Amino acid sequence: MTKTSSTHQIPVRLPRSDDTLPNPIGDNLVKKAAATASILLAISFSAPGIAAGEHSGHNGHTTQTPVKAQMAHGVVKKVDKPTGRVTVAHGPLVNLNMPAMTMMFRVKEAAWLSRMKEGDNIRFIANEVDGALTIIRFEP
């Protein structure tokens, strides 16, 4: 008697590199976690980003006015009555943490523009009013 051995082959499929494996955590949970992380990241950066962008040209000075603001000295360079603005070369604005420079301001009272002329030395206090730097007190 001869023995014969029978060999059975079981087909085995090896994974390929482009096969995707099932996610044991669950696709919905991963999507929810990613969405939550995105929202938290957006919230944490949005408010400071907006605030910084509004006055990016003023190089770091703040608009908080201390209890007693100091009068700044300035020289009127230009009076623009139609726009209600005056250009002033001024010393440091302590309450705004702003160095000396020449810049345009709105004025709190339009009548003040009639009292100013090019070359005048003035003392003033400026502050942010409705998003614009405004002279809120003025002395010729």
Secondary structure by P-SEA (a helix, b strand, c coil): cbbbbbbbbcbbbbbcccccccccccaaaaaaaaaaaaaaaaaaccaaaaaaaacccccccccccccbbbbbbbbbccccccccbbbbbcccccccccccccbbbbbccccccccccccccccbbbbbcccccccccccc
